[in-house]
Amino acid sequence: MPSRNVKFYSLLLIIVDAFVLMTALSIAYVLRTQYDPRPLKNSVYATQYLVSFLAIVPVWIIVFASLGLYGSSTYNRRLIEWGKVAFGSFIGILLIIGWEYISGRHFFPARLVAAYSLLGTFILIVLERELMRYFRGLMFRYGRGINRVLLIGSSASTSDIAISLYDTKKSGYEIVSMAGPKSVVPKYLNVIHYSNIKQALNNIHNNKINTIIQTNLYDDEELNHSVLNAAQEHHIRYSFIPSQSEFYSGKNTIDIFLGYPMISVYQTPLIGWGAIAKRIFDTILSLIFIIIFSPLFILLFILQKIFNPGPIFYISKRLSRFSEPINLIKFRSMDPKYGKRDASVEFHEMGRDDLAEEYKANRKVENDPRITKFGAFLRKTSIDELPQLFNVLKGDLSLVGPRPILPQEMKIAKGKAALLHSVKSGITGLWQVSGRSDLTFDERIQLETFYAQNWSFWLDIKILFKTIAVVFKRRGAK
């Protein structure tokens, strides 16, 4: 249930978006009719144009709403919001053009007005949203419009939620009190702690709580009811977040079965049309990249022969979707005599037991002596990964997905392999753009299973943009 603050902000966005849409359409009309001396294709007077877009703007707002642009899950995530604004602007212009075609009436006096409207709508809406985000942050900083939270639970997710909501000026939430064991309260978080849940409920009014978040269902059914009843009696927001991530990740559907609500949980939302759209996207983009980078491929082929004699490519057996084996293609970066067996075995044979232990712990080493000088350049610039575009075109990989793991790593994935391989592996992924190079193997697996369970097309776009930034800045996970 959205809080009063969320509803108010969403309503404010609708009003401001409508005003900005009218402004963008007006500017487009003026630019073409007043500052362009070329003759107009259609005679559309200003008053006629004004009346028409007053009818169009509400429909455009409905398009934005259908894309989720007035939901907190979108406007709290900048890149996703920008992507949806771009898509919504495009759909809005298409609707106007379609209306012109069906009705036989003209809305735009010239085709250039449509182009100006599309560009202006996207730019002005994005700028407006950024200003709104800035002023909203200022309001949070001064304690206006925030949700004062009572957090109830005893699991690791309770601590994670408290840490995630810690920065009030960004989240809009202030953790005022926590009920549960002392161990779940982050040390640096200054909150009121209650070991007794009923005591926390009795102080809801004194602590000015307007939101309760619960992360555990207790064995005592009466205690669970008392939490919900307290929220209802005080007319405040109540949310329950299961501590077991499997219940709220992936794709869930709710239906009625034998008169009971039934929750069906899928491993990943990447099913049906989503999987088809992702495959089409991968095919088109990988083909474009292969064509663009073809001169670079030829240059690297020559440089490999000169500076790194031996096979041009390194073929590695990896596991992708449904744990199916694939031949991963990379530019070879190691000496030809290495890479045929598990790295820990090769390090032992080199007399580098320290590297063998480092590899066993993290499945990578910081300074790998098997890599040649030219190979180090290929890895540092991530150029060695480029041939994997052919894996994507073939359908073995996706552009974005979990990193394809070695067969011997299956046994150390600690039961997460099934979730990890519910989607295709990818050239880049969530852990590569996490900004950290010191992640353990287990932490990498956690990030990648999160991606598999929470996939969205917008998440893919976000990761691709972040990958570009990581490559150019030469930072992030390696």
C-alpha positions in Angstrom: 0.0 0.0 0.0 1.6 3.3 -1.1 2.1 5.8 1.7 0.5 9.3 1.7 3.9 10.8 0.8 4.3 8.4 -2.2 0.8 9.2 -3.5 1.4 12.9 -3.1 4.7 12.8 -5.0 3.2 10.7 -7.7 0.3 13.1 -8.1 2.8 16.0 -8.2 4.8 14.2 -10.9 1.6 13.8 -13.0 0.8 17.5 -12.8 4.3 18.7 -13.6 4.7 16.1 -16.4 1.5 17.4 -18.0 2.8 21.0 -17.8 6.2 20.0 -19.3 4.6 18.1 -22.1 2.5 21.1 -23.1 5.7 23.3 -22.9 7.7 20.9 -25.1 4.9 20.7 -27.7 4.5 24.5 -27.7 8.3 25.0 -28.1 8.3 22.6 -31.0 5.5 24.5 -32.7 7.1 27.9 -32.2 10.6 26.7 -33.4 9.2 25.4 -36.7 6.6 28.1 -37.5 8.4 31.2 -36.3 12.1 30.5 -36.8 12.1 28.4 -39.9 11.3 30.3 -43.2 10.4 27.1 -45.2 6.7 26.7 -46.1 4.6 24.5 -43.8 3.2 21.3 -45.1 -0.1 21.6 -43.3 -2.1 24.7 -42.1 -2.4 24.2 -38.4 -3.1 27.4 -36.5 -1.9 28.0 -32.9 -5.4 27.8 -31.4 -6.2 24.6 -33.2 -2.8 23.1 -32.1 -3.4 24.2 -28.5 -6.9 22.6 -28.4 -5.5 19.3 -29.9 -2.6 18.9 -27.5 -4.9 19.6 -24.5 -6.7 16.5 -25.6 -3.5 14.5 -26.3 -1.6 15.3 -23.1 -4.0 13.3 -20.8 -3.5 10.2 -23.1 0.2 10.8 -23.0 0.1 10.8 -19.2 -1.8 7.5 -19.3 1.0 6.1 -21.4 3.6 7.2 -18.8 1.5 5.7 -16.1 1.2 2.4 -17.9 5.0 2.3 -18.1 5.2 2.7 -14.3 6.7 6.3 -14.4 4.6 7.3 -11.4 5.6 4.3 -9.2 8.4 4.6 -6.7 10.1 1.5 -8.2 10.8 3.6 -11.3 11.3 7.2 -10.1 13.8 6.0 -7.5 16.0 4.4 -10.1 17.5 7.0 -12.5 18.5 5.0 -15.5 15.3 2.9 -15.5 13.3 6.2 -15.3 15.3 7.7 -18.2 14.7 4.7 -20.4 11.0 4.7 -19.7 10.8 8.4 -20.4 12.4 7.9 -23.8 10.1 5.0 -24.6 7.0 6.9 -23.4 8.0 9.9 -25.4 8.3 7.8 -28.5 5.0 6.1 -27.9 3.3 9.5 -27.4 4.5 10.8 -30.7 3.5 7.5 -32.5 0.0 7.9 -31.0 -0.3 11.4 -32.4 0.9 10.3 -35.9 -1.5 7.3 -35.7 -4.4 9.6 -34.8 -3.6 11.9 -37.7 -3.6 8.9 -40.1 -6.9 7.5 -38.8 -8.8 10.7 -38.5 -7.4 12.4 -41.5 -6.8 15.6 -39.5 -3.5 17.2 -39.0 -1.9 17.9 -35.6 1.6 18.8 -36.7 2.0 21.7 -39.2 5.2 20.0 -40.4 7.0 16.7 -39.9 9.9 18.6 -38.2 7.5 19.6 -35.4 7.1 15.9 -34.5 10.9 15.5 -34.3 11.2 18.6 -32.2 8.4 17.3 -29.9 10.0 13.9 -29.4 13.4 15.4 -28.6 12.0 18.2 -26.5 9.7 16.0 -24.5 12.5 13.6 -23.6 15.0 16.3 -22.6 12.5 18.4 -20.7 10.9 15.5 -18.8 14.3 14.2 -17.8 15.4 17.6 -16.6 12.2 18.1 -14.7 12.5 14.7 -13.1 16.1 15.5 -12.0 14.9 18.8 -10.5 12.1 17.0 -8.7 14.5 14.4 -7.4 16.8 17.1 -6.1 14.0 19.0 -4.3 12.7 15.8 -2.9 16.1 15.0 -1.5 16.2 18.5 0.1 12.8 17.8 1.7 14.1 14.5 3.1 17.2 16.2 4.4 15.0 18.5 6.4 12.7 15.8 7.6 9.8 16.5 5.4 7.8 13.7 3.8 9.8 10.9 5.2 8.5 7.6 6.5 9.3 6.9 10.1 9.8 3.2 10.4 9.4 0.5 13.0 11.5 -2.5 11.7 10.5 -5.9 13.1 12.5 -9.1 12.5 15.3 -11.4 13.5 16.9 -12.4 10.2 19.9 -11.2 8.2 17.5 -9.4 5.8 16.3 -7.3 8.7 19.9 -5.8 9.0 20.2 -5.5 5.2 17.0 -3.4 5.1 18.1 -1.2 7.9 21.5 -0.6 6.2 19.8 0.1 2.8 17.4 2.6 4.3 20.1 4.2 6.5 20.6 7.3 4.2 17.3 9.0 4.8 17.9 11.8 2.3 18.1 9.2 -0.5 15.6 6.5 0.7 13.0 8.7 2.2 12.8 6.3 5.2 14.1 6.8 8.7 14.6 3.8 10.9 13.3 5.1 14.2 13.0 1.8 16.1 13.8 -1.9 15.7 12.2 -4.9 17.4 14.1 -8.2 17.6 17.5 -9.5 18.8 20.2 -6.9 19.4 22.4 -8.7 16.9 20.3 -7.5 13.9 20.8 -3.8 14.8 23.7 -2.3 12.8 26.3 -0.9 15.2 26.4 2.5 13.6 22.6 2.9 13.4 21.2 5.1 16.1 17.8 3.6 16.7 15.5 2.7 19.6 15.9 -1.0 20.2 13.2 -3.2 21.7 13.8 -6.9 22.5 10.1 -7.2 23.2 7.9 -6.7 20.1 4.8 -5.8 22.1 6.7 -3.0 23.9 7.7 -1.6 20.4 4.0 -1.7 19.3 2.9 0.1 22.5 5.3 3.0 21.6 4.2 3.5 18.0 2.4 6.8 18.9 5.3 8.1 21.1 7.8 7.4 18.4 5.6 8.9 15.7 5.8 5.8 13.6 3.9 5.9 10.3 5.3 2.7 8.7 5.9 -0.9 10.0 8.1 -3.3 8.1 8.1 -6.9 9.3 10.6 -9.5 8.0 9.7 -12.6 10.0 6.5 -14.6 10.6 6.7 -15.9 14.2 5.6 -19.2 15.6 3.2 -17.4 17.8 0.3 -16.6 15.5 -1.2 -14.2 18.1 2.0 -12.1 17.9 1.8 -11.8 14.1 -1.8 -10.7 14.4 -0.8 -8.1 17.0 1.7 -6.5 14.7 -0.9 -6.2 11.9 -3.6 -5.0 14.3 -1.3 -2.3 15.7 -0.8 -1.0 12.1 -4.5 -1.0 11.5 -5.4 0.6 14.8 -3.0 3.5 14.2 -3.9 3.7 10.5 -0.3 3.4 9.4 1.4 1.6 6.5 2.3 -2.1 7.1 4.6 -4.1 4.8 5.8 -7.7 5.1 9.1 -8.7 3.4 9.8 -12.5 3.6 13.3 -13.2 4.9 13.6 -16.0 2.4 14.6 -14.3 -0.9 13.1 -17.1 -2.9 9.6 -15.9 -2.1 10.0 -12.4 -3.5 12.5 -12.8 -6.3 12.1 -14.4 -9.7 8.6 -14.2 -11.2 5.7 -14.7 -8.9 2.0 -15.0 -9.8 -1.0 -15.0 -7.4 -4.1 -17.1 -8.3 -7.0 -18.7 -6.5 -6.7 -22.5 -6.0 -9.5 -24.4 -4.3 -10.7 -21.1 -2.8 -7.3 -20.3 -1.4 -4.8 -17.6 -2.6 -1.9 -19.5 -4.3 1.5 -18.0 -4.9 3.5 -19.6 -7.8 7.2 -18.9 -7.7 9.3 -19.1 -10.9 13.1 -19.1 -10.8 13.4 -16.0 -13.0 11.2 -13.5 -14.6 13.1 -14.1 -17.9 10.5 -16.3 -19.4 8.0 -16.1 -22.2 8.1 -12.9 -24.3 10.9 -11.5 -22.1 13.2 -14.3 -23.2 12.3 -13.8 -26.9 12.8 -10.0 -26.7 16.2 -10.5 -25.0 17.3 -13.0 -27.7 16.3 -10.6 -30.5 18.1 -7.7 -28.7 21.3 -9.9 -28.3 21.3 -11.0 -31.9 20.9 -7.5 -33.4 23.3 -5.8 -31.0 26.0 -8.5 -31.2 25.9 -8.4 -35.1 26.2 -4.6 -35.0 29.2 -4.8 -32.6 30.9 -7.4 -34.7 30.6 -5.3 -37.8 31.9 -2.2 -36.0 34.8 -4.0 -34.3 35.8 -6.0 -37.4 38.9 -3.7 -38.2 39.9 -4.2 -34.5 39.6 -7.9 -34.8 41.9 -8.0 -37.9 44.4 -5.7 -36.1 44.4 -7.9 -32.9 44.8 -11.0 -35.1 48.1 -9.6 -36.5 49.3 -8.3 -33.1 48.7 -11.7 -31.5 50.9 -13.3 -34.1 53.7 -10.8 -33.5 53.6 -10.3 -29.7 51.9 -13.5 -28.5 52.9 -16.4 -30.8 50.7 -19.4 -30.7 46.9 -19.9 -31.1 45.0 -16.6 -31.6 42.0 -17.7 -29.5 41.6 -19.5 -26.3 38.7 -21.9 -26.1 37.4 -22.6 -22.6 34.7 -25.2 -21.7 32.1 -23.3 -19.6 28.6 -23.9 -18.4 25.7 -21.6 -19.4 21.9 -21.9 -19.2 20.6 -25.1 -17.7 24.2 -26.0 -17.0 24.7 -26.8 -20.7 28.4 -26.8 -21.8 29.6 -24.2 -24.3 32.9 -23.3 -25.9 33.8 -19.8 -24.7 35.9 -17.9 -27.2 38.5 -15.3 -26.0 41.7 -13.8 -27.3 44.4 -15.9 -25.7 46.2 -13.9 -23.0 48.2 -16.7 -21.4 51.3 -18.7 -22.5 50.1 -21.5 -24.8 51.2 -24.2 -22.4 48.8 -23.0 -19.7 45.0 -22.9 -19.4 44.4 -26.6 -20.2 43.8 -27.7 -16.5 42.5 -26.2 -13.4 44.5 -23.1 -12.4 45.2 -24.3 -8.9 46.9 -27.4 -10.3 49.1 -25.3 -12.7 50.1 -23.0 -9.9 51.1 -25.9 -7.7 53.3 -27.2 -10.6 54.9 -23.8 -10.9 55.8 -23.9 -7.2 53.3 -21.1 -6.4 51.2 -22.7 -3.6 50.3 -19.2 -2.5 48.6 -18.5 -5.8 46.9 -21.9 -5.7 45.3 -21.1 -2.4 44.3 -17.6 -3.5 42.7 -19.1 -6.6 40.8 -21.8 -4.5 39.4 -19.0 -2.3 38.4 -16.5 -4.9 38.6 -18.4 -8.2 41.0 -15.7 -9.5 44.4 -14.3 -8.6 45.6 -10.7 -8.6 48.9 -11.2 -10.5 48.8 -14.3 -12.7 52.3 -15.3 -13.9 50.8 -17.4 -16.7 49.7 -14.2 -18.5 52.0 -12.7 -21.2 52.8 -9.0 -21.5 50.5 -8.6 -24.5 47.9 -10.7 -22.7 48.1 -8.4 -19.7 47.2 -5.5 -22.0 44.3 -7.5 -23.5 42.9 -8.2 -20.1 43.4 -4.8 -18.7 41.5 -3.3 -21.5 38.9 -6.1 -21.6 39.6 -6.6 -25.3 40.2 -10.3 -24.7 36.4 -10.6 -24.2 35.4 -9.3 -27.6 35.3 -12.7 -29.4 32.5 -13.7 -27.1 30.3 -11.5 -29.3 30.3 -14.6 -31.7 29.1 -16.7 -28.7 26.2 -14.2 -28.3 25.4 -14.3 -32.0 25.4 -18.1 -31.9 23.1 -18.1 -28.9 25.5 -19.7 -26.4 25.7 -16.5 -24.4 23.8 -13.2 -23.8 25.3 -9.8 -23.7 24.3 -9.5 -20.0 24.0 -12.4 -17.6 25.9 -14.4 -14.9 29.5 -15.1 -15.7 29.8 -18.6 -17.4 31.5 -20.8 -14.7 33.9 -23.6 -15.2 32.5 -27.2 -14.8 34.7 -27.7 -11.6 33.1 -24.6 -10.0 29.7 -26.3 -9.9 30.5 -28.1 -6.7 31.5 -24.9 -4.9 28.5 -22.8 -6.0 26.8 -24.1 -2.8 23.4 -25.1 -4.3 23.0 -21.8 -6.2 23.9 -23.3 -9.6 20.3 -24.1 -10.5 19.3 -20.5 -9.9 22.4 -19.2 -11.6 21.8 -21.2 -14.7 18.1 -20.4 -15.0 19.2 -17.7 -17.5 22.0 -17.6 -20.1 25.4 -16.6 -19.0 26.7 -13.2 -20.3 29.7 -11.3 -21.5 29.1 -8.7 -18.7 27.0 -8.8 -15.6 26.1 -7.4 -12.3 29.3 -8.4 -10.4 31.6 -7.0 -13.2 30.0 -3.5 -12.8 29.7 -3.7 -9.0 32.7 -1.4 -8.6 34.6 -3.8 -6.4 37.5 -6.0 -7.4 37.9 -7.8 -4.0 34.7 -9.8 -4.2 34.9 -13.4 -3.0 33.6 -16.2 -5.2 30.5 -16.6 -2.9 29.8 -12.8 -3.1 30.0 -13.0 -6.9 27.5 -15.9 -7.0 25.1 -13.9 -4.7 25.2 -11.0 -7.1 24.6 -13.2 -10.1 21.8 -15.1 -8.6 20.2 -11.8 -7.7 20.4 -10.9 -11.4 18.8 -14.2 -12.4 16.0 -13.8 -9.9 15.3 -10.1 -10.6 16.0 -9.7 -14.3 14.4 -6.9 -16.2 15.1 -5.4 -19.6 15.9 -2.1 -17.9 18.4 -3.8 -15.6 20.2 -5.1 -18.7 20.4 -1.6 -20.2 21.7 -0.2 -16.9 24.4 -2.9 -16.7 25.5 -2.3 -20.4 25.9 1.4 -19.7 27.8 0.8 -16.5 30.0 -1.7 -18.4 31.0 1.0 -20.9 31.9 3.3 -17.9 33.9 0.5 -16.2 35.9 -0.3 -19.3 36.8 3.3 -20.1 37.6 4.1 -16.4 39.4 0.7 -16.0 37.8 0.0 -12.7 35.4 -2.5 -11.3 35.5 -6.2 -10.8 38.1 -8.2 -12.8 
